[in-house]
Amino acid sequence: MQQQVMLLEQENKLLQNKEGEREALMGLELSDGQPLNEHMVQLKLKYEKCKRDLEARITLLKNTEQENISSINGLKLDNNKLTENIEQLTTKIDRTKKKMNEDDLGFRELKTKLTMKLRDAKRPISRHSQT
């Protein structure tokens, strides 16, 4: 009989511990003498508040996501425009280099001709042409 009493006392302690853990998890004081209906109402209110908070956070995160997507799309457009500008500038640079090389070649040829004419102009006149 004493063993049964001891087992029942231990079982009672375990149940009280579990009840304490449950109360701590729910954040509600259930041993305050209020009827179970009021405890259920408190639990429901706590659930609704938690639900509203989470829904507000979800809405905020969705808005942030949309803003981020818009920013990414804007950056993609900017990147495409910059890529096109780079291609245009590269083409222009290539044309300018080609034109400069052509002009340089033309100037060298002109210099060579002018140098030859200057050399010819500095030569003394030969006697055969004086007579």
Biotite code that builds the C-alpha atoms (Angstrom):
import biotite.structure as struc

atoms = struc.array([
    struc.Atom([0.000, 0.000, 0.000], chain_id="A", res_id=1, res_name="MET", atom_name="CA", element="C"),
    struc.Atom([2.811, 2.408, 0.847], chain_id="A", res_id=2, res_name="GLN", atom_name="CA", element="C"),
    struc.Atom([4.454, 1.652, -2.469], chain_id="A", res_id=3, res_name="GLN", atom_name="CA", element="C"),
    struc.Atom([1.250, 2.565, -4.281], chain_id="A", res_id=4, res_name="GLN", atom_name="CA", element="C"),
    struc.Atom([1.062, 5.847, -2.333], chain_id="A", res_id=5, res_name="VAL", atom_name="CA", element="C"),
    struc.Atom([4.667, 6.634, -3.253], chain_id="A", res_id=6, res_name="MET", atom_name="CA", element="C"),
    struc.Atom([4.027, 5.835, -6.913], chain_id="A", res_id=7, res_name="LEU", atom_name="CA", element="C"),
    struc.Atom([0.927, 8.022, -6.923], chain_id="A", res_id=8, res_name="LEU", atom_name="CA", element="C"),
    struc.Atom([2.882, 10.878, -5.325], chain_id="A", res_id=9, res_name="GLU", atom_name="CA", element="C"),
    struc.Atom([5.632, 10.581, -7.918], chain_id="A", res_id=10, res_name="GLN", atom_name="CA", element="C"),
    struc.Atom([3.063, 10.477, -10.714], chain_id="A", res_id=11, res_name="GLU", atom_name="CA", element="C"),
    struc.Atom([1.409, 13.585, -9.229], chain_id="A", res_id=12, res_name="ASN", atom_name="CA", element="C"),
    struc.Atom([4.778, 15.403, -9.169], chain_id="A", res_id=13, res_name="LYS", atom_name="CA", element="C"),
    struc.Atom([5.414, 14.468, -12.787], chain_id="A", res_id=14, res_name="LEU", atom_name="CA", element="C"),
    struc.Atom([1.987, 15.721, -13.830], chain_id="A", res_id=15, res_name="LEU", atom_name="CA", element="C"),
    struc.Atom([2.525, 18.984, -11.948], chain_id="A", res_id=16, res_name="GLN", atom_name="CA", element="C"),
    struc.Atom([5.903, 19.420, -13.640], chain_id="A", res_id=17, res_name="ASN", atom_name="CA", element="C"),
    struc.Atom([4.373, 18.781, -17.065], chain_id="A", res_id=18, res_name="LYS", atom_name="CA", element="C"),
    struc.Atom([1.588, 21.242, -16.318], chain_id="A", res_id=19, res_name="GLU", atom_name="CA", element="C"),
    struc.Atom([4.176, 23.839, -15.283], chain_id="A", res_id=20, res_name="GLY", atom_name="CA", element="C"),
    struc.Atom([6.094, 23.273, -18.519], chain_id="A", res_id=21, res_name="GLU", atom_name="CA", element="C"),
    struc.Atom([2.885, 23.586, -20.547], chain_id="A", res_id=22, res_name="ARG", atom_name="CA", element="C"),
    struc.Atom([1.966, 26.829, -18.799], chain_id="A", res_id=23, res_name="GLU", atom_name="CA", element="C"),
    struc.Atom([5.451, 28.204, -19.417], chain_id="A", res_id=24, res_name="ALA", atom_name="CA", element="C"),
    struc.Atom([5.210, 27.346, -23.098], chain_id="A", res_id=25, res_name="LEU", atom_name="CA", element="C"),
    struc.Atom([1.776, 28.908, -23.529], chain_id="A", res_id=26, res_name="MET", atom_name="CA", element="C"),
    struc.Atom([2.531, 31.905, -21.340], chain_id="A", res_id=27, res_name="GLY", atom_name="CA", element="C"),
    struc.Atom([-0.829, 31.567, -19.619], chain_id="A", res_id=28, res_name="LEU", atom_name="CA", element="C"),
    struc.Atom([-1.511, 31.042, -15.965], chain_id="A", res_id=29, res_name="GLU", atom_name="CA", element="C"),
    struc.Atom([-4.091, 28.253, -15.858], chain_id="A", res_id=30, res_name="LEU", atom_name="CA", element="C"),
    struc.Atom([-4.142, 27.694, -12.119], chain_id="A", res_id=31, res_name="SER", atom_name="CA", element="C"),
    struc.Atom([-5.574, 31.125, -11.326], chain_id="A", res_id=32, res_name="ASP", atom_name="CA", element="C"),
    struc.Atom([-9.031, 29.813, -10.548], chain_id="A", res_id=33, res_name="GLY", atom_name="CA", element="C"),
    struc.Atom([-10.604, 31.044, -13.787], chain_id="A", res_id=34, res_name="GLN", atom_name="CA", element="C"),
    struc.Atom([-12.896, 28.736, -15.722], chain_id="A", res_id=35, res_name="PRO", atom_name="CA", element="C"),
    struc.Atom([-11.475, 26.818, -18.656], chain_id="A", res_id=36, res_name="LEU", atom_name="CA", element="C"),
    struc.Atom([-13.542, 28.993, -21.054], chain_id="A", res_id=37, res_name="ASN", atom_name="CA", element="C"),
    struc.Atom([-11.573, 32.068, -20.042], chain_id="A", res_id=38, res_name="GLU", atom_name="CA", element="C"),
    struc.Atom([-8.309, 30.223, -20.497], chain_id="A", res_id=39, res_name="HIS", atom_name="CA", element="C"),
    struc.Atom([-9.417, 29.197, -23.974], chain_id="A", res_id=40, res_name="MET", atom_name="CA", element="C"),
    struc.Atom([-10.334, 32.803, -24.759], chain_id="A", res_id=41, res_name="VAL", atom_name="CA", element="C"),
    struc.Atom([-6.903, 33.974, -23.564], chain_id="A", res_id=42, res_name="GLN", atom_name="CA", element="C"),
    struc.Atom([-5.253, 31.315, -25.663], chain_id="A", res_id=43, res_name="LEU", atom_name="CA", element="C"),
    struc.Atom([-7.338, 32.293, -28.686], chain_id="A", res_id=44, res_name="LYS", atom_name="CA", element="C"),
    struc.Atom([-6.467, 35.990, -28.215], chain_id="A", res_id=45, res_name="LEU", atom_name="CA", element="C"),
    struc.Atom([-2.797, 35.150, -27.930], chain_id="A", res_id=46, res_name="LYS", atom_name="CA", element="C"),
    struc.Atom([-3.047, 33.050, -31.098], chain_id="A", res_id=47, res_name="TYR", atom_name="CA", element="C"),
    struc.Atom([-4.842, 35.843, -32.993], chain_id="A", res_id=48, res_name="GLU", atom_name="CA", element="C"),
    struc.Atom([-2.234, 38.416, -31.946], chain_id="A", res_id=49, res_name="LYS", atom_name="CA", element="C"),
    struc.Atom([0.564, 36.110, -32.999], chain_id="A", res_id=50, res_name="CYS", atom_name="CA", element="C"),
    struc.Atom([-1.215, 35.435, -36.291], chain_id="A", res_id=51, res_name="LYS", atom_name="CA", element="C"),
    struc.Atom([-1.670, 39.192, -36.974], chain_id="A", res_id=52, res_name="ARG", atom_name="CA", element="C"),
    struc.Atom([1.980, 39.854, -36.169], chain_id="A", res_id=53, res_name="ASP", atom_name="CA", element="C"),
    struc.Atom([3.151, 37.110, -38.506], chain_id="A", res_id=54, res_name="LEU", atom_name="CA", element="C"),
    struc.Atom([0.780, 38.225, -41.291], chain_id="A", res_id=55, res_name="GLU", atom_name="CA", element="C"),
    struc.Atom([2.074, 41.798, -40.953], chain_id="A", res_id=56, res_name="ALA", atom_name="CA", element="C"),
    struc.Atom([5.639, 40.523, -41.150], chain_id="A", res_id=57, res_name="ARG", atom_name="CA", element="C"),
    struc.Atom([4.797, 38.408, -44.216], chain_id="A", res_id=58, res_name="ILE", atom_name="CA", element="C"),
    struc.Atom([3.246, 41.459, -45.901], chain_id="A", res_id=59, res_name="THR", atom_name="CA", element="C"),
    struc.Atom([6.322, 43.527, -45.082], chain_id="A", res_id=60, res_name="LEU", atom_name="CA", element="C"),
    struc.Atom([8.618, 40.835, -46.457], chain_id="A", res_id=61, res_name="LEU", atom_name="CA", element="C"),
    struc.Atom([6.539, 40.550, -49.644], chain_id="A", res_id=62, res_name="LYS", atom_name="CA", element="C"),
    struc.Atom([6.715, 44.327, -50.127], chain_id="A", res_id=63, res_name="ASN", atom_name="CA", element="C"),
    struc.Atom([10.460, 44.248, -49.570], chain_id="A", res_id=64, res_name="THR", atom_name="CA", element="C"),
    struc.Atom([10.732, 41.402, -52.049], chain_id="A", res_id=65, res_name="GLU", atom_name="CA", element="C"),
    struc.Atom([8.804, 43.389, -54.676], chain_id="A", res_id=66, res_name="GLN", atom_name="CA", element="C"),
    struc.Atom([11.035, 46.425, -54.084], chain_id="A", res_id=67, res_name="GLU", atom_name="CA", element="C"),
    struc.Atom([14.107, 44.239, -54.459], chain_id="A", res_id=68, res_name="ASN", atom_name="CA", element="C"),
    struc.Atom([12.762, 42.699, -57.675], chain_id="A", res_id=69, res_name="ILE", atom_name="CA", element="C"),
    struc.Atom([12.058, 46.177, -59.063], chain_id="A", res_id=70, res_name="SER", atom_name="CA", element="C"),
    struc.Atom([15.561, 47.305, -58.119], chain_id="A", res_id=71, res_name="SER", atom_name="CA", element="C"),
    struc.Atom([17.092, 44.235, -59.743], chain_id="A", res_id=72, res_name="ILE", atom_name="CA", element="C"),
    struc.Atom([15.107, 44.808, -62.937], chain_id="A", res_id=73, res_name="ASN", atom_name="CA", element="C"),
    struc.Atom([16.191, 48.460, -62.992], chain_id="A", res_id=74, res_name="GLY", atom_name="CA", element="C"),
    struc.Atom([19.812, 47.418, -62.525], chain_id="A", res_id=75, res_name="LEU", atom_name="CA", element="C"),
    struc.Atom([19.481, 44.889, -65.347], chain_id="A", res_id=76, res_name="LYS", atom_name="CA", element="C"),
    struc.Atom([18.195, 47.633, -67.668], chain_id="A", res_id=77, res_name="LEU", atom_name="CA", element="C"),
    struc.Atom([21.041, 49.931, -66.624], chain_id="A", res_id=78, res_name="ASP", atom_name="CA", element="C"),
    struc.Atom([23.517, 47.109, -67.210], chain_id="A", res_id=79, res_name="ASN", atom_name="CA", element="C"),
    struc.Atom([22.106, 46.471, -70.704], chain_id="A", res_id=80, res_name="ASN", atom_name="CA", element="C"),
    struc.Atom([22.335, 50.175, -71.586], chain_id="A", res_id=81, res_name="LYS", atom_name="CA", element="C"),
    struc.Atom([25.893, 50.373, -70.304], chain_id="A", res_id=82, res_name="LEU", atom_name="CA", element="C"),
    struc.Atom([26.834, 47.264, -72.279], chain_id="A", res_id=83, res_name="THR", atom_name="CA", element="C"),
    struc.Atom([25.393, 48.847, -75.438], chain_id="A", res_id=84, res_name="GLU", atom_name="CA", element="C"),
    struc.Atom([27.304, 52.069, -74.702], chain_id="A", res_id=85, res_name="ASN", atom_name="CA", element="C"),
    struc.Atom([30.529, 50.098, -74.247], chain_id="A", res_id=86, res_name="ILE", atom_name="CA", element="C"),
    struc.Atom([29.989, 48.343, -77.580], chain_id="A", res_id=87, res_name="GLU", atom_name="CA", element="C"),
    struc.Atom([29.301, 51.664, -79.312], chain_id="A", res_id=88, res_name="GLN", atom_name="CA", element="C"),
    struc.Atom([32.358, 53.287, -77.745], chain_id="A", res_id=89, res_name="LEU", atom_name="CA", element="C"),
    struc.Atom([34.538, 50.301, -78.656], chain_id="A", res_id=90, res_name="THR", atom_name="CA", element="C"),
    struc.Atom([33.372, 50.560, -82.268], chain_id="A", res_id=91, res_name="THR", atom_name="CA", element="C"),
    struc.Atom([34.035, 54.309, -82.277], chain_id="A", res_id=92, res_name="LYS", atom_name="CA", element="C"),
    struc.Atom([37.516, 53.780, -80.798], chain_id="A", res_id=93, res_name="ILE", atom_name="CA", element="C"),
    struc.Atom([38.308, 51.192, -83.475], chain_id="A", res_id=94, res_name="ASP", atom_name="CA", element="C"),
    struc.Atom([37.145, 53.569, -86.245], chain_id="A", res_id=95, res_name="ARG", atom_name="CA", element="C"),
    struc.Atom([39.158, 56.426, -84.719], chain_id="A", res_id=96, res_name="THR", atom_name="CA", element="C"),
    struc.Atom([42.296, 54.266, -84.483], chain_id="A", res_id=97, res_name="LYS", atom_name="CA", element="C"),
    struc.Atom([41.879, 53.194, -88.107], chain_id="A", res_id=98, res_name="LYS", atom_name="CA", element="C"),
    struc.Atom([41.419, 56.819, -89.215], chain_id="A", res_id=99, res_name="LYS", atom_name="CA", element="C"),
    struc.Atom([44.460, 57.927, -87.194], chain_id="A", res_id=100, res_name="MET", atom_name="CA", element="C"),
    struc.Atom([46.581, 55.179, -88.771], chain_id="A", res_id=101, res_name="ASN", atom_name="CA", element="C"),
    struc.Atom([45.387, 56.197, -92.235], chain_id="A", res_id=102, res_name="GLU", atom_name="CA", element="C"),
    struc.Atom([46.092, 59.869, -91.491], chain_id="A", res_id=103, res_name="ASP", atom_name="CA", element="C"),
    struc.Atom([49.515, 58.965, -90.075], chain_id="A", res_id=104, res_name="ASP", atom_name="CA", element="C"),
    struc.Atom([50.366, 57.029, -93.226], chain_id="A", res_id=105, res_name="LEU", atom_name="CA", element="C"),
    struc.Atom([49.172, 59.932, -95.356], chain_id="A", res_id=106, res_name="GLY", atom_name="CA", element="C"),
    struc.Atom([51.238, 62.427, -93.360], chain_id="A", res_id=107, res_name="PHE", atom_name="CA", element="C"),
    struc.Atom([54.350, 60.231, -93.659], chain_id="A", res_id=108, res_name="ARG", atom_name="CA", element="C"),
    struc.Atom([53.903, 59.999, -97.412], chain_id="A", res_id=109, res_name="GLU", atom_name="CA", element="C"),
    struc.Atom([53.427, 63.771, -97.615], chain_id="A", res_id=110, res_name="LEU", atom_name="CA", element="C"),
    struc.Atom([56.500, 64.324, -95.439], chain_id="A", res_id=111, res_name="LYS", atom_name="CA", element="C"),
    struc.Atom([58.538, 62.063, -97.671], chain_id="A", res_id=112, res_name="THR", atom_name="CA", element="C"),
    struc.Atom([57.406, 63.987, -100.798], chain_id="A", res_id=113, res_name="LYS", atom_name="CA", element="C"),
    struc.Atom([58.082, 67.363, -99.181], chain_id="A", res_id=114, res_name="LEU", atom_name="CA", element="C"),
    struc.Atom([61.503, 66.205, -97.975], chain_id="A", res_id=115, res_name="THR", atom_name="CA", element="C"),
    struc.Atom([62.381, 65.070, -101.490], chain_id="A", res_id=116, res_name="MET", atom_name="CA", element="C"),
    struc.Atom([61.177, 68.358, -103.010], chain_id="A", res_id=117, res_name="LYS", atom_name="CA", element="C"),
    struc.Atom([63.151, 70.329, -100.403], chain_id="A", res_id=118, res_name="LEU", atom_name="CA", element="C"),
    struc.Atom([66.256, 68.287, -101.155], chain_id="A", res_id=119, res_name="ARG", atom_name="CA", element="C"),
    struc.Atom([65.763, 68.852, -104.863], chain_id="A", res_id=120, res_name="ASP", atom_name="CA", element="C"),
    struc.Atom([65.308, 72.577, -104.282], chain_id="A", res_id=121, res_name="ALA", atom_name="CA", element="C"),
    struc.Atom([68.578, 72.795, -102.333], chain_id="A", res_id=122, res_name="LYS", atom_name="CA", element="C"),
    struc.Atom([70.677, 71.139, -105.048], chain_id="A", res_id=123, res_name="ARG", atom_name="CA", element="C"),
    struc.Atom([72.829, 73.452, -107.015], chain_id="A", res_id=124, res_name="PRO", atom_name="CA", element="C"),
    struc.Atom([71.719, 74.096, -110.519], chain_id="A", res_id=125, res_name="ILE", atom_name="CA", element="C"),
    struc.Atom([73.845, 72.136, -112.950], chain_id="A", res_id=126, res_name="SER", atom_name="CA", element="C"),
    struc.Atom([75.848, 73.912, -115.692], chain_id="A", res_id=127, res_name="ARG", atom_name="CA", element="C"),
    struc.Atom([74.013, 72.208, -118.493], chain_id="A", res_id=128, res_name="HIS", atom_name="CA", element="C"),
    struc.Atom([70.824, 73.863, -117.671], chain_id="A", res_id=129, res_name="SER", atom_name="CA", element="C"),
    struc.Atom([72.492, 77.349, -117.513], chain_id="A", res_id=130, res_name="GLN", atom_name="CA", element="C"),
    struc.Atom([73.343, 77.414, -121.157], chain_id="A", res_id=131, res_name="THR", atom_name="CA", element="C"),
])
